[in-house]
Amino acid sequence: MKEDFLHYVWKYKLFNTSNLLTTNNEEITIINSGQHNTNAGPDFFNGKVIIGSTTWAGNIEIHINSSDWLAHKHQNDKAYENVVLHVVFNDDKVIYDINNNPIPTLELKKILSSELIDKNNYLQVSKDWVACQKQINTVDNFTINTWLNRLAVERLERKSEEIQITLKQNKNDWEQTFYQYLFKYFGLKVNALPFEQLAINTPVKIAEKHNELKFIEALYFGQAGFLKDDIEDDYYVRLKKEYQFLKAKFSLKPIDKSLWKLLRLRPASFPTIRISQLANLLNNETRLFSKLLDATSVKAIEEIFKVSASEYWKTHYQFGVVVGKSSTKKVGKILINTLIINVVVPFLFVYGKQKQDEKFLEKALNFLESIKSENNSIITKWYELNVASNNAMQSQALLELKNNYCSQKKCLNCSIGSEILQQ
């Protein structure tokens, strides 16, 4: 048993609240459990209880054992001087206040349901993919869907915090910050780091100074470390020459080519292909973030991202290596959805919050709801548990649920876990 379980029990009064007695046999009536405190200090602020014939307003502290009060050195902390009730599972020691009077204590051991304790213990020790997978189908759809809606917003809030940190580092430059995140997600998980570093080392303002694709491609391939070899290939030689000029002009520093990974990547996702696609996107669109702010539909955003790698890459995946079959290397639907879900939507959300404009917050959520559900191993496992994902808003919520609740055994903070415990 952990202390947070007792916090949960006290917060929701999951015990028989009639005929409560302190360990000194004084009657207790709970008027207000108090406000749960997740920071330093007593566990619940501003509680209100009647003990005997006296009404007490103050803080409430909760422990597994009464002696934990001493183990945690609360007797030396003034923050605990206004504790009016000590709630414990096991009363193993009398605890005194600063005036040497026993602190009123409620022992839960004899009044807590053994079934509730067993349920909590099961969830905490379960080795299943999610602890509640054997009971989740007993929870009604309304509870699940309401919780998923909340988690979708919670996930956006968490992503917003990360974006705001980067935005501050970039001196509130929205275009540069958006550009960095765009590059990061173009690389997917495998090459996210080098793509992000490429964007940091090559500010968007440099790309915007050139309106010819050959300069932009030379800029990115050079900065990515791909133009340091001696390859007998006209396209490669031309890019290399252009990059030498740009490098000197802007005092550029390329990243190390060794950062790029090809292992287990489909050729269509090779960094060379992705860099050319990005170059074409930036050549087509200037002030990309501003344009996306004005987009009124997912379809309009999809049209912006529908770009292809340059002509050269129809017959190449790497410099100087010709492949037999020619094919246009377009940005695929899955990648476009990934960019909208993980870059466009969070940026609209952050922008709306910072500008205090509900229009952008609503647009962000509407876009998520209008995109098909993501398809990955986590969403597949939820389907197997009969928890369906009908759109990207729900799939994002299910990712948040698995990664930040289930995997961390935060069942007590989860509406689904709470419902199961209280059934």
Buried (B, 14 or more C-beta within 10 A) or exposed (E): EEBBBBBBBBBEEBBEEEEBEBBEEBEBEBEEBBEEBEEEEBBBBBBBBBBBEEEBEBBBBBBBBBBBBEEEEBEEEEEBBEBBBBBBBBBEEEBEBEEEEEBBBBBBEEBBEEEBBEBBEBBBEBEEBBBBBEBBEEBEEEEBEEBBBEBBBBBBEEBBEEBBEBBEEBEEBBBBBBBBBBBBBBBBEBBBBBBBBBBBBBBBEBBBEBEEBBBBBBBBBBBBBBBEEEBEBEBBEEBBEBBEEBBEEBEBEBBEBEBBBBEEBEBBBBBBBBBBBBBBBBBEBEEBBEEBBEBEEBEEBBEBBBBBBBEBBBEBBBBEEEEEEEEEBBBEEEBBBBBBBBBBBBBBBBBBBBEEEEEBBEBBBBBBBBBEBBEEEBBEBBBEBEBEBEBBBBBBBBBBBBEBBBEEBBBBEBBBBBBBBEE
